[in-house]
Amino acid sequence: MQRGKKSEAELAVAPVEIDQARQRPAPPEGFGNRESAIWRRIVAAMPGGWFSPEHRELLARYCEHQIRAERFSAVATRLAMRDDLTRDDIEDIDRACKLAERESRAALALARSMRITHQSQLRAETAARRVADRPTGPAPWESAS
């Protein structure tokens, strides 16, 4: 950091950078409601300016992988709820589970690269302290009777 007065050029650039840092990017055009909801939730959870223009494509892919993982998981659940499962049904469930897992892994890889996972935001010591400090016993909203 430089000592002394800032030049006119330095003073002129600072407000633009601060304004850009506060911006929250809107979901891409063509996104559905569910993808847009994931986008907005992630963007709101991170500091302003976290997703610069070159990283927004990664966030878009993350949202799409999340939606596909949810859809494949829902298909597997719907099939597994049937009472009269056949061998073909079990194979379909297996395929849907594998597809859901593949999409989840892709989403996780993107989340890690964008540093939006819980693990990337907490040090191990902090996480351990929070676990140790959590209250024991039933939650206040659970009935004691």
C-alpha positions in Angstrom: 0.0 0.0 0.0 1.3 3.4 -1.0 1.7 6.2 1.6 0.6 9.8 1.0 -2.2 11.4 -1.0 -4.0 9.4 -3.7 -3.7 10.6 -7.2 -6.8 11.8 -9.1 -6.7 8.6 -11.2 -6.8 6.4 -8.1 -9.7 8.4 -6.6 -11.6 8.3 -9.9 -11.4 4.4 -10.2 -12.3 3.5 -6.6 -16.1 4.3 -6.7 -16.5 2.3 -9.8 -14.9 -0.8 -8.2 -17.0 -0.4 -5.1 -20.2 -0.1 -7.1 -19.3 -3.2 -9.1 -18.5 -5.1 -6.0 -22.0 -4.5 -4.6 -23.8 -5.7 -7.7 -25.6 -9.1 -7.7 -25.9 -10.6 -11.1 -29.3 -11.5 -12.4 -30.0 -15.1 -13.6 -29.2 -15.6 -17.3 -32.0 -15.2 -19.8 -33.8 -18.4 -20.6 -33.5 -19.8 -17.1 -36.6 -21.4 -15.7 -38.1 -20.5 -12.3 -36.2 -23.3 -10.5 -32.8 -22.5 -12.0 -33.4 -18.8 -11.3 -34.3 -19.6 -7.7 -31.0 -21.5 -7.2 -29.0 -18.7 -8.9 -30.6 -16.0 -6.6 -30.1 -18.1 -3.5 -26.4 -18.7 -4.2 -25.7 -15.1 -5.3 -27.5 -13.7 -2.2 -25.4 -16.0 0.1 -22.1 -14.7 -1.2 -20.5 -11.3 -0.8 -21.3 -8.7 -3.5 -18.9 -9.1 -6.4 -18.1 -12.7 -5.7 -19.3 -13.8 -9.2 -17.4 -11.7 -11.7 -18.5 -12.0 -15.4 -16.0 -14.7 -16.2 -17.4 -16.9 -13.4 -21.1 -16.6 -14.1 -21.0 -19.4 -16.7 -19.8 -21.8 -14.0 -22.7 -20.7 -11.7 -25.1 -21.2 -14.6 -23.8 -24.8 -15.1 -24.0 -25.4 -11.4 -27.7 -24.4 -11.4 -28.5 -26.6 -14.3 -26.7 -29.6 -12.8 -28.6 -29.1 -9.5 -32.0 -29.1 -11.3 -31.1 -32.3 -13.3 -29.9 -34.0 -10.1 -33.3 -33.2 -8.5 -35.2 -34.5 -11.5 -33.4 -37.8 -11.7 -33.7 -38.2 -7.9 -37.4 -37.6 -8.1 -37.8 -40.2 -10.9 -35.9 -42.8 -8.8 -38.1 -42.0 -5.8 -41.3 -42.2 -7.8 -40.3 -45.6 -9.2 -39.2 -46.9 -5.9 -42.6 -46.1 -4.3 -44.4 -48.7 -6.4 -45.5 -51.8 -4.6 -45.1 -54.2 -7.6 -41.4 -53.6 -8.6 -40.2 -55.7 -11.4 -36.6 -56.4 -12.4 -36.9 -53.7 -15.1 -38.2 -51.2 -12.6 -35.2 -51.9 -10.4 -32.9 -51.4 -13.3 -34.7 -48.1 -14.1 -34.3 -47.0 -10.5 -30.6 -47.9 -10.6 -30.1 -45.8 -13.8 -32.0 -42.8 -12.4 -29.9 -43.0 -9.2 -26.7 -43.1 -11.2 -27.8 -40.2 -13.3 -28.7 -38.2 -10.2 -25.3 -39.0 -8.6 -23.4 -38.0 -11.8 -25.3 -34.6 -11.8 -24.7 -34.1 -8.1 -21.0 -34.8 -8.5 -20.7 -32.3 -11.4 -22.6 -29.7 -9.3 -20.3 -30.3 -6.3 -17.2 -30.0 -8.5 -18.5 -26.6 -9.7 -19.4 -25.5 -6.2 -15.9 -26.3 -5.0 -14.3 -24.4 -7.8 -16.4 -21.4 -7.1 -15.8 -21.8 -3.3 -19.4 -21.8 -2.4 -19.4 -25.0 -0.3 -19.8 -25.0 3.4 -16.3 -26.5 3.8 -14.7 -23.7 1.8 -16.2 -21.1 4.0 -15.4 -22.5 7.5 -12.1 -23.6 8.9 -12.1 -27.1 10.4 -11.5 -25.7 13.9 -14.5 -23.3 13.6 -16.7 -26.1 12.4 -15.6 -28.4 15.3 -16.2 -25.7 17.8 -19.7 -25.1 16.5 -20.5 -28.8 16.7 -19.2 -29.0 20.2 -21.1 -25.9 21.3 -24.5 -27.0 20.0 -27.2 -27.6 22.6 -28.1 -31.1 23.5 -31.6 -32.5 24.1 -34.8 -31.9 22.1 -35.2 -28.8 20.0 -37.5 -26.1 21.4 -40.2 -26.9 18.7 -40.2 -30.6 19.6 -42.8 -31.6 22.2 -41.4 -32.8 25.5 -44.4 -35.1 26.1 
